Amino acid sequence: MENGRALTFDSIISNRKNIKFDTPPVIKGDRTLVPLRAISEGFKVDVEWNGDDREVTITKGDKKILIQIYSNIIFVNGEQIEIDSKAEVMTGRTYVPLRFIAETLGIDVEWDQETQTIELKEDLETLKNEYKEEFEELKEEYNDDLEDFKEDSEETESDFDGTIEQHDDNEEYEDGKDEDDEDDDDE
């Protein structure tokens, strides 16, 4: 790793608790770069890669961040911003500047020098609203599936009326055996 050092996989902590790294975060020039995949999955953002222009677009809610690899110019909702670090490709992964991306998405970033950890804190109201939206979407899907099931059930004809009749024909069954079983005993 050129002019940088890797952090441990557990060096970034989030109140979301689901940031997983397949390659470690890196400190380069006093800036932490993280694999884009971890941020996109951990903070549920949409990511588009334009290989021809080597650009990444990160979208969450009303925020759209356009990053060109190896450039310190980033566009946020069309506004050009110059930052002091660059996105780059390392070990086959796209790494992005953590603090800039997180803060642009409304996530607080705190560095603890003593423990060498970074804590990411998403506003609890934001999390609550996001989970509420997810719950509502799941509830709607469930209700749609339930309606489909009910419609399919109504379309399926059945002779079963829900009643069970007791069979009292003792001639056919004797001591728990039927006549066919008795024939097998004779053989």
N, C-alpha and C positions, 0 to 999 in steps of 0.2 A: 504494500500500500504506500504510494508515494506521498511523503510529508504528512502522514496521518497515523492515527492509532485507533485500533478497534476497541470498542467497549464490549462489555459482556452482554449477553442476550437479555438478561434481566435488569439492565441498567436504566431502562425506561419504564416508568410506572404510570398507570392511567387509572382514573376513577371508572373508566369503562371496563377495565380488566380483560380486554381481549386483543391486545396487540401482540402478535406473534411474528417473530423474525426468523427467516430462513437463512439470512446472512446478517452479521452483526452491524449495529450502528457504528459510525466512524466519526472521530473528531479530527477535523482538518482546519488548521488556521483558526483555532478557537471557536469553530462552528461545528455543530453536530449535523451530520448527514445521515439520513435513514433510508432504508429501501422503500421505495414508493409503494410497493405491494403491501407492506405492513401498515402503512398509514392509510392506504385506501380501504383495506379490509377492516382495520381497527376502528376507523372513524366513519365508516360507511359512506365513502365518497365515490363518485363515478370518475373513472379514469379512461381517457382515450389517448392512444399512442399514434402519432403520425411519423412513421418511419422515414418517409421521404424528406421531411423537414427536420427530423429529430426533435420533435416537440411533444410535450405531454400537456394535456388539458385535464385539470382537476375541477370537478363541479360538485358543490354541495349547496342545496337550497338556492339562494340568489347569488352565491359566490362562484365566479368562474376564474380560475387561475391558469394562465398559459405560460409554460416554462420551456425554454429552448435549452437543450443540453449544451453544457460548456459556455453558457452566457449568463452574465449577472443581471440581465434585463428580464424582468418578469412583467406580465400584464395581468392586472386584476380588474375584472369587468371592463376590459378595454383600456384601462389607465396604465401607462407605462411607469414601472417602478424599478429603480436601480438598487440592488442589494449587494452586500459585501461577500457573498459566497455564490457558488455556481452549482447547479445540478450536474451530475456526471454519471458515467457508466463505470462501475467497478465490479469485478468478478461476474460479469454478465448481467448485472442488475442496475436499474436506474436508481440513483441516490439523490435525494432532494434535501434542501436545507430545512431541518425540522422546525426551528423557531419561527421562521417566516411563514411556512405553510400552516403550522398550528395556529399561530396568532391571527393570521388572515381568516382562518375558519372559526375564530372565536374561542380558541382553546388557550388557557393560561399555561405558560411554561416556566418551571422553576428548576434551577440547577443547584444541586447540593454538592459543594466542593468536597466536603468531608467523606461522604459515601460514594461520590462519583456517580450519582444517579440524577436522572431528569424526571420530574413529576409533571404529568400532563393532567390538567383539570378542566373538564368540560363543565360549563354552567349546568347546574342540576335542572333548571327549568327547561333548558334545551334538551337534555336527556329525557326528561319526563315527557315533553311534547313529542319527541322522536319515537319513544316507545309507545306512546298513546296512539300515534299514527299507525305504527306497525301492528298494534293490537287491533285497531279498527279495520285494517286491511285483512288481517287473518280472520276476524269475526265475519267480515263480509264474504270472504272466500268460503268459510264454513257454512254460512247461511245459504249461499248459492249451491254448494254441494248438497246440503240437506234438502233444499227444494228439488234439485235434480233427482235425488234418491226417492223422494216422495212421489214425484211425477212418474218415475220409472216403475215404482211399486204399484201405482194405480193402473198403469198400462198392462201390467203382468196379471193374467187371469189365474185364479187358483180355485180348486175345488175344496180346499180346506176351509172349513167354516169356524175353526177354533175349538170345536168340541171333540172330546175323546170318548170313544165307546169301549165298553169292556167286552171282551170276547169270552163267551161262556160255553163254547163247544168242547166238551170234555171228551167226546168220542175221537176227535182228531188228535188230541193231546192226552197222553196217559203217562203219569209220573214224569212230566217234563219232557217227554219224547214224543215225536210224531211218528206216524206209521212208517215213513221212509227210514227212520233211524232203526226201527225194529227189524226191517228187512236186512239192513247192513249187519246186524248181530248174527243172523242165520248163516252168513257166508263163512 
